[in-house]
Amino acid sequence: MKKSVEIIGLPVISIVEGTELGTVKSLLINPADGSVTILIDDSKWYWGAKFLPLAAATGLGEYAITIENSDAILTLTDAPEVEKLIVADLKIIGTKVLTKNGRIQGKVTEFFVDNSGKIVSCEIEDLNG
């Protein structure tokens, strides 16, 4: 399990090809199932955005995200549903947490992702600190 802040900036490495394919630029949240897709920043940005569903990663390590091979990397042509996630631009950090009665409990300061690419928990800060 890793904090979102620990994932951003990690290199994405293909095990079979032995190459670094880019770094994690940001995390895209799918509100329907709580899954995370990463936006990859590489030197070929002019060819279009590249994505990796975190569930497709072989490993989510301390120093890198590993994938079996570069075929796991997707483009908008491969996964048009990712465009909806980009447009929605769902942010969890900074979101207020409410009770069913509408009382504010605090705000989300961090979220945690497991190795299957799902959000499993959030850190919440009381509004008074």
N, C-alpha and C positions, 0 to 999 in steps of 0.2 A: 504494500500500500504506500502510495506517494502523495505528497502535497502537490497541488497544481503548480505552485511556484518552483518546485523541484524538477518538474517535467519540462517547462519552458526553457529553451536554450540547449537542451540535450541534443547531441548528434544522433542521427538515424543511420544505422550501419547494416548493410547487407552481409549476412554470414557467408553465403555461397560466393558472392562476387568479391568480398573482402574490401568493399568501398564504402566511404561515407557518402550518403545520398542527400544530405542537407541537415538542417537543424530545425527543431521545433520552434515555430514562430508564435503560434497561439493555439488555444484549445477551443474547439467548437462543441457545444453542448446540444445533444438531442433531448428535448424535454419529454418526448414520448416514452423513452425507455431509460433515460439517465446515462446513456453511453457518451463517450468522448471520441471525437475524431480530431486528429492533429493536423494543423496546417504546416506544411514543410516549406522552409525558406531554403532555396538552393540558388546557385549562380545562374540558373537558366530560367529566371522568373518571366522572361519575355515569351516563353512557350506556354505560359499559363500556370495557374495554381495547381499545387500537388498536395494530396491528402493521404493520410493513413488512418483507417479505423484502428483505434488502440487495441481492439480485440484481435486484430490481425498481427500484432507484434509477437515475436517469439519471446522477448524478454524486456522488462522495464527495469533497467538497472540504475545503479548510482551514477554511472558516468555515461551511459548511452542507452538508447532504445535499439534493440536488435530485431531484424526481420529476416525471414528465410532468404528471400531474394527481392530484387527490385520490382517484380510483378505485383507485389503487395501495395505498391504506391499507385494511387488513383488520381485521375484528372476529372474535371467536370464532365467530360464526355463519358467517362466510365461510370460516374456516380452523380447524375444530375440532382439527386435529392440533397446532396451536400450544399448546393447553391441556396436552398431554403434555409439551411442552418447559418450560412454566411449572412444572408439578408436579415434573418431574425436577430442575429448578434446577441444571443442570450448571455447575460452576465449573472453569475451567482454571487461573486464577491461584491459586497456593498449592499446586497439586497436585505431589506428589513424582514425580520421573522415575526409573524403574528400568531396569536392564539386563535382558536375558533371564534372567540368572542370579540376579536379585533384589537386585543391588547398587544402592544409592541413588546416583544421579549428581548430584542437586540438586533444586531445585524451580522451577516455572514462575513467572516474575515478570511476564511480559507476553506477549500474543499479537498477531499481525499479520493483518489482513484485507485481501484485494485488492479491486479494483473489482467483481468478480463476486460478492462476498459470501461468499467461502470463506476459511477460516483457512489461511494459507500457511506460517506459521512461529511459533516460540515463542522467547522469551528465557528462558534457564535460568541460575539462579544456583547456584554450588557451595554446598553446605551450610556450608562454612567461610568463605563470603563471597567 
